[in-house]
Amino acid sequence: MKQQQHTVDAAALDDFDEIVDVRSPAEFIVDHVPGAVNCPVLDDDERARVGTLYKQVSSFEARKIGAALVAKNIARHIDLHFGLRNERWKPLIYCWRGGKRSSSMAHVLREIGWNAATLAGGYQSFRRTVLSQLEQLPSRFEYRVVCGPTGSGKSRLLQALARHGAQVLDLELLAEHRGSVLGDLPRITQPSQKLFESRLWHALRRLRHGMPVFVEAESSKIGNLRIPERLLSHMRDAVCIRMEVPVAERVRFLVAEYGHFLAEPGWLKVKLERLASLHSSATVARWHTLIDAGEWEPLVRDLLHVHYDPAYARSMHTNYVGLAHAHAIDLARLEEKEFTRAVSSLCKEHHVSTA
């Protein structure tokens, strides 16, 4: 079997069957190559222990203890994770800088007979690639920006477009947030800024040229995460699609969509306190009274009228120049058959094949 080179750069990521991140779990959770599996050769505590030995005792003692820990952990990963891989398996291994941790794992895997390689420069090299390509990739595509006030089903439309074969860039899915004050998803913490950027890079690099990319209109941030400026600039100059949905239907949809807040009214009150600086104390007190009474539809209607719709109108007309000439999609109900009809209209209007 022809052996590949033992060190490759980030351009070769797709040439491997599996990408193995051997950094500690704490390093992995901050950011990693999308799709990578974490098989640390030193866990967080072990890494701290070896580092302390290196600084306070000697590099020799640190390497001696570190080598024993690395050997033990590599053996465990072979037994638990790699044991069922066949001889044709091609893994790519990386650590922080492409040093001892990745080379140790790759050496053992190659000795077994697997065609293992390491990522030159490790995670740091990958991170530089991501930042560089996020400056370049956004300009390669034509965007169709889906606009519409809160509760008009923009994310559902993107999902329907994706199911029908259109190209979709779902930023809120990548950011794990719905993009508003009440956009936190239950029991989910947003990824770090770095991991969000890695996910975005991964999504962009898989898009095809020559087909429009549908994306939801966003402000500069989704929850705590910033959208890269180059992408945001191209979105704001793009063709817009405006969703028109009756207020009553938006209210019904939001009450159903945000049921997790109804189940935890105390949490909802805490979230709405973020709006206290924008509205009078009497307005916030009225919202709290409606929450206490379980008057969900009047609460949502009031939030839309007082806060969300005016804020959205100001932001969209300021930032999205194409909104004034947007193609309108009228949805009487936010349900599957209406989204299917809208997708058919959009694909015809924007010359998208759904075959």
Sequence and secondary structure as in RCSB ss.txt:
>XXXX:A:sequence
MKQQQHTVDAAALDDFDEIVDVRSPAEFIVDHVPGAVNCPVLDDDERARVGTLYKQVSSFEARKIGAALVAKNIA
RHIDLHFGLRNERWKPLIYCWRGGKRSSSMAHVLREIGWNAATLAGGYQSFRRTVLSQLEQLPSRFEYRVVCGPT
GSGKSRLLQALARHGAQVLDLELLAEHRGSVLGDLPRITQPSQKLFESRLWHALRRLRHGMPVFVEAESSKIGNL
RIPERLLSHMRDAVCIRMEVPVAERVRFLVAEYGHFLAEPGWLKVKLERLASLHSSATVARWHTLIDAGEWEPLV
RDLLHVHYDPAYARSMHTNYVGLAHAHAIDLARLEEKEFTRAVSSLCKEHHVSTA
>XXXX:A:secstr
     SEE GGGGGGSSEEEE S HHHHHH   TT EE  SS HHHHHHHHHHHHHT HHHHHHHHHHHHHHHHH
HHIIIIITT  TT  EEEE SSSSHHHHHHHHHHHHHT   EEETTHHHHHHHHHHHHHHHGGGGS EEEEE  T
TS HHHHHHHHHHTT EEE HHHHHTB SSTT B TT     HHHHHHHHHHHHHTS TTS EEEE   SEETTE
E  HHHHHHHHTSEEEEEE  HHHHHHHHHHHTHHHHH HHHHHHHHGGGTTTS HHHHHHHHHHHHHT HHHHH
HHHIIIIIHHHHHHHHHHH GGGGG EEEE SS SHHHHHHHHHHHHHHTT    
